Amino acid sequence: MAQIEMLAAVCTEPGEGDVLELRRVRVDDPHEMEVRVRLETTGICRSDIHYLRGVWAHPKPVILGHEGCGIIESVGPGVPKSRIGEKVVLTFTPSCGHCRFCVEGRVVLCEEVARAAALGTMWDNTTRFFELDGKPLHHLSLVSSFCEYTVVPHNGAIRIPQETPSDQACLLGCGAMAGIGAAVNTAQLRPGDSIAVFGCGGVGLSVIQGAKLCNALPIIAVDVRAEKEAEARRFGATHFVNASTTDPVAAIREITGGGADFTFEVTGNVEQAELCYKATRRAGTTVLIGQPTENAMAGFPPYWIAQDENRVIGSSYGSTRPMIDFPKALRLVKHGLLDLEGLVSEVWPFEKINEAIALVESGRGNRMVLGFHGST
């Protein structure tokens, strides 16, 4: 094995209007307990755009992207060679297996992953990406899927059936599971629970799907775009509130008779988070999924939270356990109970990544997916 030269979209100095620079770089061999993956598809998440725009800090230069699907091309020491050729979905929450949260089964909070992600490295504090002159490039959350090849921890590459469409499978790496998991894992919805979802992009529609799987009722979708109603209903919403023309809190309280059992904030907007809380009934739960700037503050009334026994909780990546939840999700897709295909707005060539990012920022569509060498 040897280093491979490849095309990557590199983020240098972030700022308003900046674009990713497409250029040739090198990717190293996988080290111990790592695998090298040839990417087939990658999704574009707003989190990637936050790093590109400097909303969230990260060491630079860096190869962004964290929704990836591909084929294991080579393995490092300690990984069985039989894994070569496996089709895999990448996850930014591989378990170290020994920190407090991994032992508790809460792998999304793995302390070793958080440490490496903050440094922009692999677990050994080094990188596998290099400029052609040898200067290192940083990783994003142990994934980095905006490139033709990447190196990830062996347990960050989750095997899936070969026949799974790559453009759908990559969404399990973030957006789809962030929404489905928020409903199923974090909120643990039960039949008949009333819910409201603020924001009907790819993640919001996934929350709606998860709520439908749990037989929640009613399922109220809230968005400022009237054109989102048809898709929200197709994915399982029973009601739609156009927040550009209607007070969503009043509408939700009227539909549910006093407030929803669970409300989900998906946009990362502080004002929306406050509206979510106001639309929740007494003893209900407000679930925060969307992520604003790191220092953003929202206002919630401590007296009434205590008096009414309300809960305001966070949901990181839908509390997903990838090795368990990915196969479950794909079984549901196979039997027509979950729709990943409908979440994919379009599949564009990787070389059009900057145009795709602009489309995502416009708010149109659900999830944009990029394909490498015609792979879908």
ZIMO-V642927 format. One record per residue. N is the residue number from 1. RES is the residue in one small letter. SS is DSSP state (h for helix, s for strand, l for the rest). PHI is phi as a letter, one per 20 degrees, with the letter a starting at -180 (999 if undefined). OMEGA is omega in whole degrees, -180 to 180 (999 if undefined). Layout:
N;RES;SS;PHI;OMEGA
N;RES;SS;PHI;OMEGA
//
This chain:
1;m;l;999;-180
2;a;l;b;175
3;q;l;g;179
4;i;s;d;173
5;e;s;e;-175
6;m;s;b;174
7;l;s;e;179
8;a;s;c;174
9;a;s;d;-171
10;v;s;d;174
11;c;s;e;-179
12;t;l;d;178
13;e;l;d;-175
14;p;l;f;177
15;g;l;r;-179
16;e;l;f;177
17;g;l;n;179
18;d;l;f;177
19;v;l;c;175
20;l;l;f;-178
21;e;s;e;177
22;l;s;e;179
23;r;s;b;-180
24;r;s;e;177
25;v;s;c;178
26;r;s;c;174
27;v;s;d;-174
28;d;l;e;169
29;d;l;f;173
30;p;l;f;176
31;h;l;e;-177
32;e;l;g;178
33;m;l;m;177
34;e;s;c;175
35;v;s;c;174
36;r;s;d;-173
37;v;s;d;171
38;r;s;e;-175
39;l;s;f;171
40;e;s;d;180
41;t;s;b;172
42;t;s;b;176
43;g;s;e;177
44;i;l;d;-180
45;c;l;d;178
46;r;h;f;176
47;s;h;f;176
48;d;h;g;-179
49;i;h;f;176
50;h;h;g;177
51;y;h;f;180
52;l;h;f;-177
53;r;h;e;180
54;g;l;n;177
55;v;l;f;174
56;w;l;d;-179
57;a;l;e;176
58;h;l;a;177
59;p;l;g;-180
60;k;l;c;-8
61;p;l;f;-174
62;v;s;b;171
63;i;s;e;-177
64;l;l;e;179
65;g;l;n;180
66;h;l;b;171
67;e;s;d;-174
68;g;s;c;174
69;c;s;c;-179
70;g;s;a;-176
71;i;s;c;176
72;i;s;f;-175
73;e;s;e;178
74;s;s;b;-177
75;v;s;c;177
76;g;l;e;178
77;p;l;g;178
78;g;l;n;179
79;v;l;d;-179
80;p;l;g;179
81;k;h;f;178
82;s;h;f;179
83;r;h;f;178
84;i;l;f;-178
85;g;l;n;179
86;e;l;f;170
87;k;s;e;-172
88;v;s;c;166
89;v;s;d;-179
90;l;s;e;177
91;t;l;c;178
92;f;l;e;178
93;t;l;c;172
94;p;l;f;-175
95;s;l;e;173
96;c;l;f;175
97;g;l;n;-175
98;h;l;c;177
99;c;l;f;-176
100;r;h;g;-174
101;f;h;f;177
102;c;h;f;178
103;v;h;f;178
104;e;l;f;-178
105;g;l;n;-179
106;r;l;d;-171
107;v;h;f;179
108;v;h;f;-180
109;l;h;d;-178
110;c;l;g;-176
111;e;h;f;179
112;e;h;f;176
113;v;h;f;-180
114;a;h;f;-180
115;r;h;f;-179
116;a;h;f;-180
117;a;h;f;179
118;a;h;f;180
119;l;h;e;-176
120;g;l;m;-177
121;t;l;c;167
122;m;l;e;-175
123;w;l;f;-179
124;d;l;e;176
125;n;l;m;177
126;t;l;c;-179
127;t;l;d;176
128;r;l;d;-179
129;f;s;d;-178
130;f;s;b;169
131;e;l;f;179
132;l;l;f;177
133;d;l;e;176
134;g;l;n;179
135;k;l;f;-176
136;p;s;f;173
137;l;s;d;-178
138;h;s;e;175
139;h;l;e;170
140;l;l;d;172
141;s;l;l;176
142;l;l;m;179
143;v;l;c;-177
144;s;l;l;-176
145;s;l;d;177
146;f;l;e;-179
147;c;s;a;-175
148;e;l;f;177
149;y;s;c;174
150;t;s;b;176
151;v;s;d;-177
152;v;s;c;172
153;p;s;g;-176
154;h;h;g;-180
155;n;h;e;171
156;g;h;e;177
157;a;s;d;-172
158;i;s;e;-177
159;r;s;f;176
160;i;l;c;178
161;p;l;g;-177
162;q;l;g;-176
163;e;l;f;-179
164;t;l;f;178
165;p;l;g;-175
166;s;h;f;-179
167;d;h;f;176
168;q;h;e;-175
169;a;h;f;-176
170;c;h;f;-178
171;l;h;f;176
172;l;h;f;-178
173;g;h;f;176
174;c;l;b;-165
175;g;h;g;-177
176;a;h;f;-178
177;m;h;f;177
178;a;h;g;180
179;g;h;e;-180
180;i;h;g;-179
181;g;h;f;179
182;a;h;g;179
183;a;h;f;-172
184;v;h;e;-175
185;n;h;e;-174
186;t;h;f;-179
187;a;l;f;-177
188;q;l;l;-179
189;l;l;g;178
190;r;l;c;179
191;p;l;g;178
192;g;l;n;176
193;d;l;f;176
194;s;l;e;-179
195;i;s;c;173
196;a;s;c;-178
197;v;s;d;180
198;f;s;e;-180
199;g;l;o;-174
200;c;l;d;169
201;g;l;e;-178
202;g;h;g;-179
203;v;h;f;180
204;g;h;f;177
205;l;h;f;177
206;s;h;f;173
207;v;h;g;180
208;i;h;g;178
209;q;h;f;179
210;g;h;f;179
211;a;h;f;178
212;k;h;f;177
213;l;h;g;-178
214;c;l;e;-178
215;n;l;m;173
216;a;l;f;-179
217;l;l;a;-5
218;p;l;f;174
219;i;s;d;-173
220;i;s;d;177
221;a;s;e;-179
222;v;s;c;177
223;d;s;b;179
224;v;l;e;-179
225;r;l;d;-178
226;a;l;f;-177
227;e;l;f;179
228;k;h;f;-175
229;e;h;f;-176
230;a;h;g;-180
231;e;h;f;180
232;a;h;g;179
233;r;h;f;179
234;r;h;f;-180
235;f;l;e;174
236;g;l;p;179
237;a;l;f;177
238;t;l;e;179
239;h;s;c;176
240;f;s;c;177
241;v;s;d;176
242;n;s;e;-174
243;a;l;f;177
244;s;l;e;-178
245;t;l;c;-174
246;t;l;c;174
247;d;l;f;-175
248;p;h;f;-180
249;v;h;f;180
250;a;h;f;-179
251;a;h;f;-180
252;i;h;f;179
253;r;h;f;178
254;e;h;f;-179
255;i;h;f;-174
256;t;h;e;-178
257;g;l;m;175
258;g;l;p;179
259;g;l;p;-178
260;a;s;f;175
261;d;s;f;180
262;f;s;c;170
263;t;s;c;-177
264;f;s;c;177
265;e;s;d;-172
266;v;l;d;-170
267;t;l;e;-175
268;g;l;m;-180
269;n;l;e;-176
270;v;h;f;-180
271;e;h;f;178
272;q;h;f;178
273;a;h;f;179
274;e;h;f;177
275;l;h;f;177
276;c;h;g;-179
277;y;h;f;-178
278;k;h;f;-179
279;a;l;e;-179
280;t;s;e;-180
281;r;s;f;173
282;r;s;g;-178
283;a;s;m;178
284;g;s;e;-174
285;t;s;c;174
286;t;s;d;-176
287;v;s;d;-179
288;l;s;e;-180
289;i;l;d;-179
290;g;l;f;-175
291;q;l;c;177
292;p;l;e;175
293;t;l;f;-173
294;e;l;f;-178
295;n;l;d;-180
296;a;l;f;180
297;m;l;c;177
298;a;l;d;-179
299;g;l;d;175
300;f;l;c;-176
301;p;l;e;-178
302;p;h;g;-178
303;y;h;g;-175
304;w;h;f;175
305;i;h;f;178
306;a;h;f;-176
307;q;h;f;-176
308;d;l;e;-178
309;e;l;l;174
310;n;l;e;175
311;r;s;c;171
312;v;s;d;-173
313;i;s;c;176
314;g;s;e;176
315;s;l;c;179
316;s;l;e;178
317;y;h;l;177
318;g;h;m;-178
319;s;h;l;-172
320;t;l;f;170
321;r;l;d;-169
322;p;h;g;-176
323;m;h;f;179
324;i;h;e;-170
325;d;h;e;178
326;f;h;f;178
327;p;h;g;178
328;k;h;f;-178
329;a;h;f;-178
330;l;h;f;173
331;r;h;f;178
332;l;h;f;176
333;v;h;f;-178
334;k;h;g;-177
335;h;l;e;173
336;g;l;m;-179
337;l;l;e;-180
338;l;l;b;-176
339;d;l;d;173
340;l;l;e;-178
341;e;h;g;-178
342;g;h;f;179
343;l;h;f;-177
344;v;s;e;179
345;s;s;f;180
346;e;s;b;173
347;v;s;d;-178
348;w;s;d;174
349;p;s;f;-179
350;f;h;g;-177
351;e;h;f;180
352;k;h;e;-173
353;i;h;f;-178
354;n;h;f;175
355;e;h;f;179
356;a;h;f;178
357;i;h;f;178
358;a;h;f;178
359;l;h;f;178
360;v;h;f;-180
361;e;h;f;180
362;s;h;f;180
363;g;l;n;179
364;r;l;e;177
365;g;l;n;-178
366;n;l;d;-177
367;r;s;c;176
368;m;s;e;-180
369;v;s;c;178
370;l;s;d;180
371;g;s;d;178
372;f;l;d;175
373;h;l;l;176
374;g;l;m;-179
375;s;l;f;172
376;t;l;c;999
//
